[in-house]
Amino acid sequence: MKPSPRRKPPARAIASRSGTAAFTVYDSGRYDIYVGDPDRGAAVAAAAGSAGMLPPPDRRASEVAAALADPTSGLPPPASYPSAKYAPRLSLEGLAQPTVGVGMSSFGASVGGGIALQFSDTLGDHSLMTAVQLNSGMSSGFSFNNTAAQAVYFNQARRWNWGVVGGQVPYLSGGFQSGITEIGGEPAQVEQSIIFRQTERSAAGVLAYPFNRSHRVEFQGGVSRIAFDQVVETKGFSLITGRQILNDSVTTALAPPLTLGTTSAALVFDTAVFGATSPVQGQRYRLEASPSFGALRYTSVLADFRRYLMPVSFYTIAVRAMHYGRYGSGSEDRRLSPLFLGYPNLVRGYDVGSFQAADCLPTAASDCPALDRLVGSRLLVGNIELRFPLLRPFGASQRMYGPVPIEVALFADGGVAWNRGQKPGLAGGSRDGIGSAGVAFRVNLFGYAVGQFDFARPFQRDGRGWLFQFNLSPGF
């Protein structure tokens, strides 16, 4: 048998003058109030409202409850509105990071710069990126052949992304030579810079399929035309008066242009988290093979792996290992510009603009051994950096970077270049590598660009101490 609930004793009250008694009775799940009249006996009193309701008994309905019960209050009356199919229109979305460079040597000043614009529609399904970079080279004026320009259209309206890309890119390499001769019967010191220019004009289609936000595959196919020429800048100075008596520039074609069919396939992964001037956490890699066919047959291979570790807050260890090379029967054709190891984004302290004629002491095997060791058809590069905000270690700022984002990077760079039939020194071959170490300062220029100041100590440049380099580029 189920036990009955425990009931509370009734509440009682008696009027002092009339003697009327009132008491509560629990019946059928509710409390009733009974009034006992001495003359008429007990009777149930008619109580207003519920005995369990809090006062006041004449409570009004809640305004909030009334508003919730009326979802159409304050809304315009139902109506039909005209609709149209979405028509994407491109508009300027932003300026990509600009570039600028200034150089000085005994041959004069060189200056260059570039800018890129990005356009997009409202939904971000369509993108157009354009970029142009001007370079005066070693001459006093600009040339269209020294101009790099590129345009890329990309459509991401569906899962399979596609696009087209086209433009012109010049690749420059060269050397120096100096000697004494006669000019107009006057003894003179003659210095020459020889610039080999490879100008590539190309158009291609791109297809990409993202597996998720960080992983995708890319395919590309197109046509490329490569032209080759040589620019010789000659300056002569009188050994008697010291004045300049010769300033000449000659451009000649070195070979007929090449027409190549190009293809590529790449696997891309990217979970990097960017800080104010460079990535600070995550991982990135790109594995790519690019066969070329036509006048030449070779395959370019790229393996680029980057890892960013943050063992302590605000301190990042950045590591990169990269191999890029050309393989196949046409990989070392003389008409192809050799790969160069000394770019500032590869191994710092060996930029071609920092070499002078005095650095190139000819030997029986080479006109400039210091430059020859930097070129080849295959490159292997390794970099490691310790990155942290400038003001953080000194307690000057409890925030990540302080009022102006400045990052310090203690770096060590290394690399080796070799050709087919050779091996790098670390694999027991004859091609020795190069290395450098130093410190870099990266400054976020109000979100418009990242300026990088490098102080590098190259280990394989005898007679050279610390070198200073500047470029507009975020960390790798």
N, C-alpha and C positions, 0 to 999 in steps of 0.2 A: 504494500500500500504506500502510495506516495504521501509523504508528510505534508500537512497543510502549512502554508506560509505563516510565519510568526507575525501576529498583528500587534500594532501599537495600541496602548490604552487610549480611550476616547478623551478628547479635550472638553472641558466643562467650564461654563460661566453662569453666574446667577446675578440677576439685577437686584441691587440693594433696596430699591423702593417697592417695585411690583412683585418681586419674588419669582419672576419668570426665569426659568433655567434653559440654557442652550448647551447642546452637546453634539459631538460628531459621532457618526456611525459609518463604519466601513462595510459596504455591501456591493456585491457584484463587481468588484474591481474599482470602486470609486468611493469617495467620502461624501456623505450627505449630512446636512446640519438639521438637527431636530430641536424644536422649541417646546418646552413643557409648560403649559398654563395650568395653575392650580385649580381654576374653576372648570375648564373644559377638558382637561386631560392632555396627553401628549399628541402632537401633530407634526407633520413634516413641514418645515419652513421653505418657502420658495426663494432660493438664493440667486442673485443676479450673477450670470457668468459662471465660470468654473472656480471651484474652491482652490485649485492649485495654481491659478493665474496670479502673477504679481500685479500689484496696483500700478496705475489706476485701472479700474474696471472698464472705463470708456476709452480704451486705447484705440488710436486711429491707425489705419493701414500704413505700412512703411513706404516712403517715397522711392527708396532704392528698389524694393521688391516690385513696386508698380512699374518702374522704368525697365527692370529686367524682364517683366512680363510683356512689355510692348517694344519688340525689336525694331519696329518701323518708325518710331518717333524721331522726328528731326531729319529724316531722310527725304530726298526728293521723290516725287511720284515715279513709278516705273515708266521707262521710255526706251525706245530703240535708238541706237547710235550708229552712225556710218562706220564701216571697217574697210581696211585695205590690206593687201598682202605686203609684208615687210620688204622694203627695198633698201638694201645696204648702200650706204654712201660713205666714202672714205673722207676722213678729216684728220688734221694733224693731231697726233697723240702725244708726241714728245720728241725731244732731241736726244739722240744717243751720245755717248761720251765722245767728245772731240779729241783730236790728236794734234800735237804741235811738236816740232823739233827744230833745233838750231845747232849747227856745227861750224867749226872753224879749223882750218889747217893752213899750211903754207900755200895752198892753191886757192885760198879765198874762203868765203863764207857760203854755206848751204843752208837753205831754210825750206821748211815744208809744213803743211798743216792739212787738216781734213775735218769734215763734219758729216754727220749722218742724221737723217730724218726718218721718223716712223709714222705711218698713217694707219688708221684702223676704223672699222665701223662701230656702231653702238654696241652690238653684241660680241664683238671681238672675233667674229667668224672669218673675217677677211683682213689681211695685213699686207702692207706695202712698206718695204724698207729700202731706202736709197742712201748711198754713201759715196763720197768723193774725197780724194786725197791728192793734193798738189805737192810736187817736189821739184825744187830747182836743180837737184843734183849738185855737181861741182861747178856748174856754169852760173852765169849772172842772171839768166832769164829762165822762164818756165817753158816747158815743152809738153805737148800733148802726149808724147810717148812716155813721159815721166809721170803721167797722171793715172791714178787708179780710180776707177769708178765701177759701181756695182748696184744692181737693182734686184730685189727679191720680192715676189708676190707669193703669199701662202694662204691657202683656203682650209679652214678647220671646221667647216659647217657640219661635217659628218665624221664618223669614226676613222675612216681612211682620210688622212690629210694629204693634200697635194699642193704643188707650187711650181713656179718657174724661176730661174735665176740666170742672169747674164751680166757681162761686164768685161772690163779690161784691167789686168793687173801686171805691172812691170816688176821684174826681179833683177836686182843689180848686184854685181860682184866686180872685183877688179884688183888692181895692184898698182905699184909705183916703181918708177925707175929714175935714176939721176945720173948725170955725167957732165963732162966738160967738153965743149966744142967751140967752133967759131961761128959767129953770126954776123954776116956782113964784114968779115975781116976782123972782127973784134972778139977776143976770148970771152966766153960766157959760161955760166953755170946753168944747165938746162935740167928742168924737172918735169916729169910727165906723170899724169894719172891716166890709167887705162881702165875704162869702165865697160864691162860687158853687160849688155842689156838684153834680157829675154822678156818679150812682151806677149802675154797670153790674152787672147780674146776668145770668150767662150759663151755658150748658151746651153742650158740643161733643164730637164724636168726632174722634180723631186717628189717622192712618194714616201709617206711615213705612217706607221701603225703603232699607236701607243697601247701597251698592255695595261698600264696603270699610270698614275701620276709621275712615276719615276723611271719607268722602263719602256723603251720603244725600239723599233727597228726602222731603218731608213734605207731607201734605195734611190739611186740617181743615174741618169743617162743623158748624154748630150754630145756636143761637138766642140772641139777646141782647135784654135789656130794659133800657132806660136811663131813669132818673128824674132830674128836675131840680128843685132847690130852692135857696133863698137864705137865708143866715144873716146877720143884721145884729146886730153887737155894738156897743152904744152906751154910752159912759161920759161922765159930765159932772162937772166940777169947778168949785166956786164960785170966782169971781174975787175974792171978798171974803175968805173964810176959807181957801180952798185945799182944803177937804175935798171928798170925793167925795159928790155928791148924786144921782147917777143911775148905775145899772148894769142894763142891760136887754139881753135877747136875744130876737130874733123870727125864727122860721123860717117861710117861705112857699114854696109851690109856684110855680114859674115857668112850667111848661108841662106838658101831658099827657105821660105816659111814651111812649117810642118802643119799638116791637118790630121787631127787624131779624133777617133771616137772614144769617149770616156764613159765608164760605168763605175758604180761603187755600191757596196752594201755595208751597213754599219749596225752594230748593237750598242745602244747607249743606255747608261744608267746614271741617275743624278739625284741625290738626296742632300746635296750641300745646302747649308744654311749660311747666308752671307751676313757679315757684320757691316761696319761702316765703310771698310776699305777692302775687304777680302773675305773669303769663306772662313768660318770659324769652327764649324762642325759638319759631320756627314761624310759622304763618299761620292766620288765621280769616276766613271771610266768610259772609254770609247774604244771599241775594237772595230777596225775598218779595213777593207780590202778594196782597191780601186784599179781594176784592169784597164789599160789603154791599148788601143789597136789602131792600125792604119799604117802611116809612114813608119811608125815605131811600135814595138810591142814590149810592154813592161807592165808590172803591177806594183802599185804603191801600197805599202802596208803601214798602218798606224795602230799602235797599242799605247794608250795613255791612261794611267791609273793615278788617282789622287785620293789621299785620305787625310781627314782633319780630326785630330784628337784634342779634347779639352780635359786634361787630367785634373786641373784646378780651375776654378771659375776665372774667366777673363784671360786665361793663358792657353794658347792653341799651338800644338805641334802639327805642322803641315808637311806632308811628304808627297813627292811626285816622282814617278818613274815613267819614262816615255821612250819609245823606240819608233823611229820613222825611217823608212828606207824604200828604195826602188829595187825591184828584182826582175830578172828576165833578160833576154838578149839585148834589148835596147835601153837598159837601165843606165848605162854609162855612155850613151851617145854624146859626142862633143857638142851637139846642138842643144842639149839640155843644160840648164844652169845647175851647177853643183849645189848640194845642200850645205848650209853654213851654220856652224855651231855657236858663233859668237854673238847672236842676237841677244839683247838685254832680257828677253823673256825666256832664254835658255840658260846660257852660262854668262854671268855678268863679269865685266872687266876685259872683254875681248871684242868689243864692238869695232866694226871695220873702220868707223870714223876716228877711232883712237890710234890707228896705225899711221906711221909716217915712213918716208923713204929710209930714215935711219934705222927703223925696226927691221927692214928687209935686207939683211946682209946676204948677198947671193952666194950660193955654193955651186959645185959642179953639177948637182942633181936638181937644183931648184933656184928660181929667181927670188923667192921669198919663203923660206921654210916656216917662218912664224905664222904666215897666213895659210900655207898649204896644209898644215896640220888641222886647220879648222874646217876644211871642206872635204866632201866625199859623197858617195851615193847612199850612205846609211849613217844614221845618228843614233846614239844612245845617251840619254840625259837623265841625271838624278839630282833632285833638289830637296833640301830640308830647311825649314824655318821654325824659329820660335817666335810667335807673335803675341804681343800684348799691348794694351793702351799705354801711351807715353806717361800719363800722370798717375796711373794706378799704383806702381811700386813705391812711389814717394809719398803716398797718402795725401796728395794735393787735391784729389777728387774722389769722393765716394761713389760717384756715378761711373758708368762704364768707360767713357772717353773724356768727359769734361766738356767745356763750352765749344771747343773746336776738335772734331774727331781726328786724332793723330795716332797712328799705329807704328810701333817699333818692331822690326823683324831682324833678328840675328840669323844670318843665312850661311849656308855652304852649298856651292854648286859644283857639279862635276859633269864631264861628258867626254865622248870620244867619237870621232868620225873616221870612217874607213870605206874602202871600195871593194868591189867583187874580187875575190882571190886573196884578200887580206883578212886578218883577224885583229880585233882590238887587243891591246896589251893585257887587259884583265882576263882574256881567254887564251893567253900564251902567244899572241901575235905580235907584230912589229909596230902597230899603230898605237902610240902612246896617247893618253888622254890629257885633258887640261882640267884645272880646278881653280876655284876662287872662294873667298870667304869675306864677310864684311857685315855691314849693318845698313838697313834700308829704313827710310821714314816715308810712310804713306799718309797723305793728308786728304780728307774728304773736303772738296772745294764746294761746300754748300749744296751737296747733292748733284752738282753739275758735272763733276769729273773727279777722278782720283789722281793726284800728283804723287809720283814716286821719286825719291831722292836716294840714289845708291852710292855708297862708299865701299868700293870693292878692292880687294888685294888679290890680283892674279898671281898664281904661283909659278906659271910657266912663261913669264915675260921678264927676262933678265934686264936689269937696269930700270925697271918700272916699279914705282911704289904704289901708293894708293891712287885709284882713279875715281873720278866723280862722274856720275851719269844721271840724267834726268829724263823722265818720260811720263806721259799721261797713260797710266795703265793700272788697273787693280791687281792685287796679288793673285797668283795662280790658284 
